[in-house]
Amino acid sequence: AAAVESNPDAELIAIHRTFRAAVRQEAAFEEAPSYPFGSPENEAQEKWLADALLTQNRAVKVSAALPARTVAGIRAKADLVADALPKGLESFEIDKNSPEIKLVMSLVNDILEAV
């Protein structure tokens, strides 16, 4: 535990793990059986998916605000970019103020600080 606490990117790496779990949750939703619209099962699935997407969105926003100070932190942030940016582009929700672009710019700044 002491090693984790001394890692300057511990929070960023934990957020990355949470993001990855939410991505797996989203993928499981896509593989799950469909239920009739409005049924209790459908409502539960839709809430489950909404929770996964909200978790992913929060992870992107929070990660953009955290500097990555280690290679592991930069890697975690880059993995978030690799997943979140294409999704944002597909949904046409990207502009200079979008969380995905803020995350990209944060990653660029981290890399510039590191080299």
C-alpha positions in Angstrom: 0.0 0.0 0.0 2.9 2.4 0.7 4.2 2.0 -2.8 0.8 2.9 -4.2 0.5 6.0 -1.9 4.0 7.2 -3.0 3.1 6.9 -6.7 2.4 10.4 -7.9 -0.1 9.0 -10.5 -1.9 6.7 -8.2 -5.2 8.6 -8.5 -4.9 8.7 -12.3 -4.2 5.0 -12.6 -7.1 4.2 -10.3 -9.4 6.3 -12.5 -8.0 4.5 -15.5 -9.0 1.1 -13.9 -12.5 2.4 -13.2 -12.7 3.6 -16.8 -11.6 0.2 -18.1 -14.2 -1.5 -15.9 -16.9 0.7 -17.3 -15.8 0.0 -20.9 -16.1 -3.8 -20.1 -19.6 -3.1 -18.6 -20.6 -1.3 -21.8 -19.3 -4.2 -23.9 -21.2 -6.7 -21.8 -24.4 -4.7 -22.4 -23.8 -5.0 -26.1 -23.6 -8.8 -25.7 -26.6 -9.2 -23.4 -29.9 -10.4 -24.6 -32.5 -7.8 -25.6 -35.7 -7.3 -23.6 -38.9 -5.7 -24.7 -38.7 -1.9 -24.6 -40.1 -0.6 -21.3 -39.9 -3.9 -19.5 -38.3 -4.0 -16.1 -35.4 -5.9 -17.5 -34.9 -3.4 -20.3 -35.1 -0.5 -17.8 -32.5 -2.2 -15.7 -30.2 -2.7 -18.7 -30.6 0.9 -19.8 -29.7 2.1 -16.3 -26.7 -0.2 -16.2 -25.5 1.2 -19.6 -26.1 4.8 -18.6 -24.1 4.2 -15.4 -21.2 2.8 -17.4 -21.2 5.7 -19.9 -21.4 8.2 -17.1 -18.5 6.6 -15.4 -16.5 6.7 -18.6 -17.4 10.4 -19.1 -16.4 11.3 -15.5 -13.1 9.4 -15.9 -12.2 11.4 -19.0 -13.1 14.7 -17.4 -11.2 14.0 -14.1 -8.2 12.6 -16.0 -7.9 15.7 -18.1 -7.5 17.7 -14.9 -4.8 15.5 -13.4 -1.2 15.8 -14.6 0.6 12.5 -15.4 4.0 12.5 -13.8 5.2 9.0 -14.6 5.3 6.7 -17.6 2.5 4.6 -16.1 0.4 7.7 -15.7 1.1 8.9 -19.3 0.2 5.4 -20.5 -3.0 5.3 -18.6 -4.0 8.7 -20.0 -3.0 7.7 -23.5 -5.2 4.6 -23.2 -8.1 6.8 -22.2 -7.5 9.0 -25.2 -7.3 6.0 -27.5 -10.7 4.8 -26.4 -12.6 8.1 -25.7 -11.6 10.1 -28.7 -12.9 7.8 -31.4 -16.2 7.5 -29.6 -16.5 11.2 -29.3 -15.8 11.6 -33.0 -18.4 9.0 -34.0 -21.0 10.9 -32.0 -20.0 14.3 -33.5 -19.7 15.7 -29.9 -16.1 16.9 -30.3 -15.1 20.6 -30.2 -12.3 22.4 -28.5 -14.1 22.4 -25.1 -15.1 18.8 -25.2 -13.7 16.5 -22.4 -11.9 14.3 -25.0 -10.0 17.3 -26.5 -9.2 18.6 -23.0 -7.8 15.1 -22.2 -5.7 15.1 -25.4 -4.3 18.5 -24.6 -3.6 17.4 -21.1 -1.7 14.3 -22.4 0.3 16.5 -24.8 1.3 18.8 -21.9 2.3 15.8 -19.8 4.5 14.5 -22.6 6.1 17.9 -23.1 6.8 18.1 -19.4 8.3 14.6 -19.4 10.7 15.1 -22.3 
